[in-house]
Each structure stands twice: as C-alpha cells, then as structure tokens.
C-alpha cells in the first residue's frame, strides 16, 4: 500500500496502534442524549439470521470438513491458491487435504495443524490444472480454513465453506472491457450433482445453454468463463442452482487495465436481511460502491445506513426489483466525506432479503492491486458460536504474494449495546493478548480500527477475536492500493 494513501486514509492524527472513533466521549454522550443510535440500527424486525456458511465445528467434534473452490494451479490460471488452516484448540489436529482438478485428476496429503497455530498448504503442489477444488477433512473441530489467491493482476482472500448447499448467490461481477469473471463450482460429495448457472444483468436474466445441466461427478470441479457468453455487461450477478445434489461455489473476478486487481468471493447460500461492512474509506481519486442483489421474485426495499466517526448520516433507501442489482456508489455521496473511515449496515426492510458485496478501486497511481471486491458480512456471522472468531495471517514464511501482511483489524458493533472485545494471537501452543491492544469497549453502533503498528507484533501468528456480544470483524491486508481492496472476514468458532 502506498505510504501516501496509508497516511491520508488511515493514520491521520490517531494513535498508531489502536484507533477509536474521534472524540469518543462526546459521541457517546450525543448517542445517549439524542438517541441517534436508532438511526444506525434498523427498526425493522428482521427474520432470524441463517447459520454462517463458514463456521468452525466445536472443539469437541469428532470430525469436520471444509471446501474451497475458485483456486487455480500454478501458472495454469489467474488465481493460484494457498490454503490457511488455523487451529484454536490446545492440541495438534490432523487433517487430510484432497485436491481435484478440472481435468479430473485428484491427489491427497495428510496435514497436522499445530495447537493454537496456523498451517498453509498449496493445492497445486498436489495436482496441476486450470482450476482446483479442495476438501479438507479435519480429525476434530476448532479449525477454520480460508483461501488466498494470487495472479498477474493481484491477490485476494476469502473464507472456505464448512457446508455444501443447493444454491449460491453472488452480488457483484462485470464482463465489461477489461473485466473477466469466473464462477467455480465444486462437488465434494459422494453423489453426483447437476447444476444450472444464470446471470442477472442490466439487460435481464441470461441463462447460457453451455451452463445449464452441468454434471459434476463426486469430487469434480468445473469453472464457467462467464465473459465468453455474457458479454460486455457493466454488472453481472450470478446464481448457481443445483437440480440434484449440493455443491460449493466461489467467484473470481479479474480486472485488467490502469486500475487492476483480483477478487475471490465465497457465495451466499441464501439472501439475508442484514449485512455489515466494518470499515470502508473513500480515498481521494478512488471509488467505492455497494452491489445489492435481489435474487427473489418480489421487490425489496433496502436501507443503507452509514456510520461516520462524527455520527450517522441520513440513510439511503431504494427499492430493488426482482432479479436486479442496485449499485450504490458510496464515494459519490455528498454526505460521505473522502478519506474518512465509516461502517455500513445494509438492511432489507421487506421481502426475503438481498446479497451484498463491496467493490473498491484506488487511484491508478496507488500500489497494486488497486481494485478488489469483497462480500459483506451477513448478520449470522456476528452472532455465531461462542463469541470467538479466527483470522488467518498472510505473513507466513512463503506468503501468497511478496510482502503480504495484516494492515488493519476493523471491529464494528452493529447492536444497541456496548461490547467488550479482546484481540489475541495464537502462538507457541497458547493464546495471549496482542501487545499494545487492551480490552476494547466498543459502544453501540460504533467501530474501532486496530492499525498496522499493533498488528506487527503478530509476526506470522493468526488472530483470535473475542466479544461479549455480536461483532463484525474484518482484516485488511497489504499489499493493496487502499484499505478494503484485500480484506478477509473473521470466521466464527462453533460452540
């Protein structure tokens, strides 16, 4: 990340280690007196949140599985994959990595994830191919798996899935000039799956014949090169629907040009009523936008609430018709000043819910990658498990890209009650507090950023975040043109 962008967008006049919102006491007082927290949290009573698609099984579990799609083999595709396994238990945990290539080849390897530690694995060292699917069969619980991909245009991170599903939704994507879009579908089950892929575009729903009735044998992976059949569309939202069986789906977007980047996103198995982005910053010369996809058959009224350090701004509301994506350019909102951090809550006020991504692009002069898309965090992730979340650390001995490291830990409390958050590192068979980061008391509706100087104490160790209440946590990583280009949501631990 360029030093200029870092200084403007992140450090400002705040503490170099842990940055709370400016004039916190005054803000809290205003919240109490004015009751403005109610503007941040929707008054609509949302349906119960779905269970997260990525959740570590309880430590007491006899076994658990993780599934990763969207990665490619070394030199054979745009997104070479590296897997990160994090163990939150006090004992080493064995696992078996089974890798399948789109060519049909398969291979496996046994792994041991150290107690309170992290292990990396590169699937393409087992099998080569343009696209790979990986299953990690864990001999117990308490282990999370995420994936980093890298290629000529940059790098990205996303959780792997801890479950299969019959349907997967993706909010963002583009096949306009300079953009490539791939939907990768993996069948890790022992039975055959048959899937259809459809795409919602400004011109309507497109269902290319080549992507209908795709047959996936057990262990098979296939990837649709969408731009060859859904051409020159400024936005493309995708739906993967299994006629038979259950699968896992990831989406890879690649942007080539003066502003370039790579994005890996795990799909959502269902629309949700509330989504969170712990921190966004609209850097001067850049662009940030929300993609809000309504995959249902009814119109959905959507509210976007933005929390600035100085307080909430007037929410933006919009009616999103069926099978349509609403793009809200947040960097174009007069009410959101440039170079100021803010948290975002997207609420579906009616209907069955929506799917939300954020797309961020830095100025062309920023460090590469300048562009990236990440899935927002659904509300179920903020309440899952025992109030504990894990984050892999890309700063390993052989990182996915040179200089990969945590840049900022973004913590957002979207509720009406204060939460206390602790940040620890898993090291040497134990969990200990991260140096320089005390227990953080985050009032209702506010957010806190733990910055790079404090995260430097991690070395190559992964993070554990605990909270006394619901929390949205995301790790920004570098190299990146600005915060949000490469970001990984924290994965909840099951209880």
C-alpha positions in Angstrom: 0.0 0.0 0.0 1.5 3.4 -0.9 2.7 5.4 2.0 0.7 8.4 0.9 -2.6 6.5 0.8 -1.8 4.9 4.1 -1.1 8.2 5.8 -4.2 10.0 4.4 -6.8 7.3 4.7 -5.8 5.5 7.8 -3.3 7.1 10.2 -4.5 10.7 10.3 -4.0 12.1 13.7 -5.0 9.0 15.5 -2.9 6.6 17.7 -0.6 4.4 15.6 -1.7 1.2 17.4 -5.4 1.3 18.3 -7.7 3.9 16.9 -11.1 4.5 18.4 -13.5 7.0 16.9 -12.5 10.6 17.5 -14.0 12.4 20.5 -15.5 9.2 21.7 -16.8 10.6 25.0 -18.7 13.4 23.1 -20.1 10.9 20.6 -21.3 8.6 23.3 -22.9 11.5 25.1 -24.6 12.5 21.9 -25.9 9.0 21.5 -27.4 9.0 24.9 -29.0 12.4 24.7 -30.1 12.4 21.1 -30.9 8.7 20.7 -29.2 8.6 17.3 -28.1 5.0 17.6 -31.6 4.2 16.4 -30.6 5.7 13.1 -27.8 3.1 12.7 -29.7 0.0 13.7 -32.8 -0.6 11.6 -36.1 -0.5 13.5 -37.4 -3.3 11.2 -37.5 -6.7 12.9 -35.5 -8.9 10.6 -36.1 -12.6 10.1 -33.7 -14.9 12.1 -30.2 -14.9 10.5 -29.1 -18.0 8.7 -26.2 -20.0 10.1 -22.9 -18.9 8.6 -21.7 -20.9 5.6 -18.2 -20.8 7.2 -18.1 -21.9 10.8 -15.6 -24.0 12.7 -17.1 -27.1 14.3 -16.9 -27.1 18.1 -13.6 -28.3 19.5 -15.4 -31.4 20.8 -16.4 -32.5 17.3 -15.1 -35.8 16.1 -14.6 -34.5 12.6 -15.3 -31.6 10.3 -15.0 -30.6 6.7 -14.0 -27.5 4.7 -14.4 -26.9 1.0 -12.5 -24.4 -1.2 -13.2 -23.6 -4.9 -12.1 -20.8 -7.1 -8.3 -21.5 -6.9 -6.1 -22.4 -9.9 -2.9 -24.3 -10.4 0.5 -22.5 -10.5 0.8 -20.9 -13.9 -2.3 -22.5 -15.2 -4.9 -20.0 -14.2 -5.4 -16.4 -12.9 -5.8 -17.3 -9.2 -3.1 -19.7 -7.7 -4.4 -20.9 -4.4 -2.9 -21.0 -0.9 -4.9 -22.5 1.9 -4.7 -21.3 5.5 -5.7 -23.7 8.4 -6.0 -22.1 11.8 -6.3 -24.3 15.0 -7.9 -22.7 18.0 -7.5 -25.8 20.2 -4.8 -26.8 22.7 -3.9 -29.9 20.7 -2.5 -30.6 17.3 -5.2 -31.6 14.8 -4.8 -33.9 11.9 -6.4 -33.3 8.5 -6.4 -34.7 5.0 -6.3 -32.4 2.0 -7.9 -33.9 -1.1 -7.4 -31.8 -4.3 -9.4 -32.3 -7.5 -8.5 -30.6 -10.8 -11.0 -29.6 -13.6 -9.1 -32.2 -15.7 -10.3 -34.9 -13.4 -7.0 -35.6 -11.7 -7.0 -35.9 -7.9 -4.5 -36.4 -5.1 -4.4 -36.2 -1.3 -2.0 -35.4 1.5 -2.1 -35.6 5.3 -1.5 -32.5 7.4 -1.1 -31.6 11.0 -2.3 -28.2 12.3 -0.3 -27.2 15.4 -2.0 -26.4 18.6 -3.1 -22.7 18.7 -1.3 -22.3 15.4 -1.6 -22.0 11.7 -0.6 -24.1 8.7 -0.5 -23.3 5.0 -0.9 -25.7 2.1 -0.7 -25.1 -1.7 -3.2 -27.4 -3.6 -1.2 -27.1 -6.9 1.7 -28.9 -5.3 -0.6 -32.0 -5.3 -2.4 -31.6 -8.6 -2.0 -29.2 -11.6 -4.9 -27.8 -13.6 -6.5 -24.6 -14.7 -9.0 -24.8 -11.7 -8.9 -26.8 -8.5 -11.3 -27.8 -5.8 -10.1 -28.7 -2.3 -11.7 -30.7 0.5 -10.0 -30.5 4.0 -11.2 -33.4 6.2 -10.3 -32.4 9.7 -9.9 -35.0 12.5 -11.8 -32.9 15.0 -13.2 -29.4 15.4 -11.9 -25.9 16.3 -10.2 -25.5 12.9 -11.0 -22.8 10.3 -9.9 -22.7 6.7 -9.6 -19.7 4.4 -8.0 -19.3 1.0 -5.8 -16.7 -0.6 -5.4 -16.5 -4.4 -2.9 -14.6 -6.5 -2.1 -13.9 -10.1 -0.8 -11.3 -12.5 -3.5 -8.8 -11.5 -3.1 -9.0 -7.7 -4.4 -11.1 -4.9 -7.4 -11.7 -2.7 -8.6 -13.7 0.3 -11.9 -15.3 1.3 -13.2 -18.0 3.7 -13.7 -21.5 2.5 -17.1 -23.2 3.1 -17.8 -25.5 6.0 -21.0 -26.8 4.4 -22.4 -27.5 0.9 -25.7 -26.0 -0.3 -28.1 -26.3 -3.3 -28.0 -22.6 -4.2 -25.3 -19.9 -4.2 -25.6 -16.2 -4.9 -23.0 -13.6 -6.0 -23.9 -9.9 -6.0 -21.0 -8.3 -8.0 -19.2 -9.0 -11.2 -18.6 -7.5 -14.6 -17.8 -8.5 -18.1 -17.2 -5.0 -19.4 -14.0 -4.3 -21.3 -11.0 -5.2 -19.1 -13.0 -7.5 -16.8 -13.1 -11.3 -16.6 -15.5 -13.3 -14.5 -15.3 -16.9 -13.4 -17.8 -19.0 -11.4 -16.2 -22.1 -9.9 -18.5 -25.0 -8.8 -17.1 -27.9 -6.7 -18.9 -31.1 -5.8 -17.2 -32.6 -2.7 -20.0 -35.1 -2.0 -20.1 -38.8 -2.8 -23.1 -38.4 -5.1 -23.5 -36.7 -8.5 -24.6 -33.1 -8.8 -26.4 -31.3 -11.6 -26.3 -27.5 -11.7 -27.6 -24.6 -13.7 -25.9 -21.1 -13.8 -27.9 -18.0 -14.5 -26.8 -14.4 -14.6 -28.7 -11.2 -13.9 -27.6 -8.2 -16.0 -28.9 -4.8 -16.9 -30.4 -6.4 -20.0 -32.3 -9.1 -17.9 -31.7 -12.7 -16.9 -29.2 -14.6 -19.1 -29.0 -18.4 -19.0 -26.3 -19.6 -21.5 -27.0 -23.1 -22.8 -23.4 -24.1 -22.0 -24.0 -23.6 -18.3 -27.3 -25.5 -18.0 -27.4 -29.0 -16.7 -23.7 -29.2 -15.8 -23.0 -32.7 -14.4 -20.4 -32.9 -11.7 -19.3 -36.3 -10.6 -18.3 -36.8 -7.0 -15.2 -34.8 -6.3 -15.4 -32.9 -9.6 -14.9 -29.1 -10.1 -15.9 -27.0 -13.1 -15.5 -23.3 -13.8 -17.6 -21.1 -16.1 -15.8 -18.4 -18.0 -18.7 -16.1 -17.9 -17.4 -13.3 -20.1 -17.3 -15.6 -23.2 -21.1 -16.0 -23.0 -22.4 -13.0 -21.1 -20.6 -10.2 -22.9 -20.0 -6.5 -22.2 -22.2 -6.2 -19.1 -21.3 -3.5 -16.6 -22.6 -5.6 -13.8 -23.4 -9.4 -13.6 -24.9 -11.1 -10.6 -24.7 -14.9 -10.6 -26.9 -17.7 -9.3 -25.8 -21.3 -9.0 -28.7 -23.7 -8.6 -28.3 -27.4 -8.1 -31.1 -29.5 -9.7 -29.6 -32.5 -7.9 -27.1 -32.7 -5.1 -25.3 -30.0 -3.2 -22.2 -28.0 -4.1 -19.8 -25.2 -3.1 -19.4 -22.2 -5.4 -16.8 -19.4 -5.4 -16.5 -16.4 -7.8 -13.3 -15.0 -9.2 -13.2 -11.5 -10.8 -10.2 -10.2 -12.6 -9.7 -6.6 -13.7 -7.0 -5.6 -16.2 -6.0 -2.0 -17.0 -4.5 1.1 -15.4 -6.6 0.1 -12.3 -6.2 -3.7 -11.9 -6.9 -6.4 -9.3 -8.2 -9.8 -8.5 -11.2 -10.9 -6.3 -12.2 -14.2 -4.7 -15.6 -14.4 -3.1 -17.4 -17.3 -1.4 -21.1 -17.2 -2.4 -24.0 -16.8 -0.1 -26.4 -19.8 0.0 -29.4 -17.6 0.7 -30.4 -13.9 0.7 -30.1 -12.2 4.1 -31.9 -9.4 5.8 -28.9 -7.6 7.2 -25.3 -7.2 6.1 -22.3 -5.3 7.6 -19.1 -3.8 6.4 -16.9 -3.0 9.4 -14.9 -0.3 7.6 -14.7 1.5 4.3 -12.8 4.6 3.3 -13.3 6.5 0.1 -9.8 7.6 -0.7 -9.3 10.6 -2.9 -9.1 9.6 -6.6 -10.7 6.2 -5.8 -14.1 4.7 -5.9 -16.2 2.6 -3.5 -19.6 1.0 -4.4 -22.1 -1.4 -2.9 -23.7 -4.1 -5.1 -27.0 -5.1 -3.6 -28.6 -8.1 -5.4 -32.2 -9.1 -5.1 -32.4 -12.7 -6.4 -36.0 -13.1 -5.2 -39.3 -12.8 -7.1 -40.5 -9.7 -5.1 -39.4 -6.1 -4.9 -37.1 -5.5 -1.9 -36.9 -2.1 -0.1 -33.3 -1.7 1.0 -31.8 0.8 3.5 -28.1 1.6 3.6 -27.0 3.2 7.0 -23.5 4.7 7.2 -21.8 5.5 10.5 -19.1 8.2 10.3 -16.7 8.9 13.2 -18.8 12.0 13.8 -22.1 10.1 13.8 -24.6 8.5 11.5 -25.7 10.2 8.3 -29.1 10.1 6.7 -29.7 6.6 5.4 -30.1 5.9 1.7 -33.2 3.8 0.7 -34.0 2.2 -2.6 -36.5 -0.3 -4.0 -34.7 -3.2 -5.8 -36.9 -5.0 -8.3 -36.7 -8.8 -8.6 -33.6 -10.3 -10.3 -31.9 -6.9 -10.2 -28.8 -5.4 -8.7 -28.7 -1.9 -7.3 -25.2 -0.3 -7.4 -24.8 2.5 -4.8 -21.6 4.5 -5.4 -20.8 5.5 -1.8 -17.8 7.6 -2.8 -20.3 9.7 -4.8 -22.5 10.5 -1.8 -22.1 14.1 -0.7 -22.9 13.1 2.9 -19.8 10.8 3.0 -16.6 12.9 3.0 -13.4 11.5 1.4 -10.6 9.9 3.4 -12.8 9.2 6.4 -13.5 5.7 7.8 -17.1 4.6 8.1 -19.1 1.5 8.9 -22.0 0.3 6.9 -25.2 -1.6 7.6 -27.4 -2.8 4.7 -30.9 -3.8 5.7 -33.6 -5.4 3.7 -36.8 -3.9 5.0 -39.2 -6.3 3.3 -39.3 -9.5 1.4 -36.8 -12.3 1.6 -33.5 -10.4 1.7 -30.7 -9.5 -0.5 -27.0 -10.3 -1.2 -24.3 -7.6 -0.8 -20.8 -7.0 -2.0 -18.5 -4.0 -1.8 -16.3 -3.1 -4.8 -13.3 -0.8 -4.1 -10.9 0.9 -6.5 -7.9 3.0 -5.6 -6.4 5.7 -7.9 -4.3 4.4 -10.8 -1.1 5.8 -9.1 -1.7 3.7 -6.0 0.3 0.5 -5.3 -1.1 -2.6 -7.0 -3.6 -4.2 -6.7 -5.8 -1.1 -6.9 -9.1 -3.0 -7.3 -10.9 -5.6 -5.3 -14.4 -6.9 -4.3 -15.4 -8.5 -1.0 -18.6 -10.0 0.3 -20.3 -8.1 3.1 -20.7 -10.0 6.4 -24.2 -11.3 7.0 -25.7 -10.8 10.4 -25.5 -14.5 11.3 -21.7 -14.3 11.3 -21.8 -11.6 14.0 -23.7 -13.8 16.5 -22.5 -17.3 15.6 -20.8 -19.6 18.1 -19.3 -18.6 21.4 -18.3 -15.0 20.6 -15.0 -16.1 19.1 -13.6 -15.6 15.6 -10.4 -16.6 13.9 -8.4 -14.8 11.2 -5.5 -16.3 9.3 -2.3 -14.3 9.0 -0.9 -14.0 5.4 2.5 -13.0 6.7 3.9 -16.6 6.6 7.3 -17.9 5.6 6.1 -18.4 2.0 3.4 -15.8 1.6 0.9 -15.9 -1.3 2.4 -12.6 -2.5 5.6 -10.8 -1.6 5.1 -8.6 1.5 1.7 -10.0 2.4 0.8 -8.8 5.9 -2.1 -7.6 8.1 -2.7 -3.9 7.7 -5.8 -3.2 9.9 -8.3 -5.1 12.0 -11.7 -3.5 11.7 -14.2 -4.1 14.5 -17.8 -2.9 14.2 -20.5 -3.3 16.9 -23.8 -3.0 15.0 -26.0 -3.5 18.0 -27.7 -1.3 20.6 -25.5 -2.5 23.5 -21.8 -1.9 24.3 -19.5 -4.9 23.7 -16.1 -5.7 25.1 -13.6 -7.1 22.6 -10.2 -8.7 23.1 -7.7 -9.4 20.4 -5.2 -12.3 20.9 -2.6 -14.1 18.9 -2.2 -17.8 18.7 1.4 -18.6 19.4 3.5 -21.4 20.8 0.6 -23.5 21.9 -1.3 -20.8 23.7 -3.4 -17.7 23.2 -2.0 -14.4 24.6 -3.2 -10.8 24.3 -1.8 -8.9 21.3 0.8 -6.5 22.6 -0.4 -2.9 22.8 -4.1 -3.7 22.4 -6.0 -3.6 25.7 -9.6 -4.8 26.0 -11.7 -2.6 23.7 -15.1 -1.3 24.8 -17.0 -0.5 21.7 -20.3 1.4 22.3 -23.4 0.6 20.4 -23.2 1.4 16.7 -19.5 2.3 16.8 -16.4 0.8 15.3 -12.7 0.6 16.2 -9.6 0.0 14.0 -6.5 -1.8 15.2 -3.8 -0.5 13.0 -0.6 -1.8 11.5 1.9 -1.0 14.3 0.0 -3.1 16.7 -0.5 -5.9 14.2 3.2 -6.0 13.5 3.5 -7.8 16.9 1.8 -10.8 15.4 4.7 -11.9 13.3 3.3 -14.9 11.4 0.8 -15.8 14.0 -3.0 -15.9 13.4 -5.5 -13.8 15.3 -8.4 -14.7 17.7 -11.0 -12.0 18.4 -13.5 -12.5 21.3 -16.5 -10.3 22.1 -19.2 -10.2 24.7 -21.8 -9.5 22.0 -22.4 -9.5 18.2 -19.4 -8.2 16.2 -18.4 -7.7 12.6 -14.6 -8.2 12.3 -12.5 -7.9 9.1 -8.8 -8.0 8.5 -7.4 -5.6 5.8 -4.2 -6.8 4.2 -1.4 -5.3 2.3 -0.1 -5.0 -0.5 -3.2 -3.2 -1.7 -3.9 0.2 -3.2 -6.2 1.2 -0.3 -8.0 -0.3 2.7 -10.7 -2.7 1.5 -9.1 -3.9 -1.7 -7.9 -7.1 0.1 -10.0 -8.0 3.1 -10.9 -11.2 5.0 -13.9 -11.5 7.3 -13.3 -13.3 10.6 -14.6 -16.8 10.7 -16.7 -17.8 13.7 -15.9 -20.6 16.0 -18.7 -23.0 16.9 -19.7 -23.6 20.5 
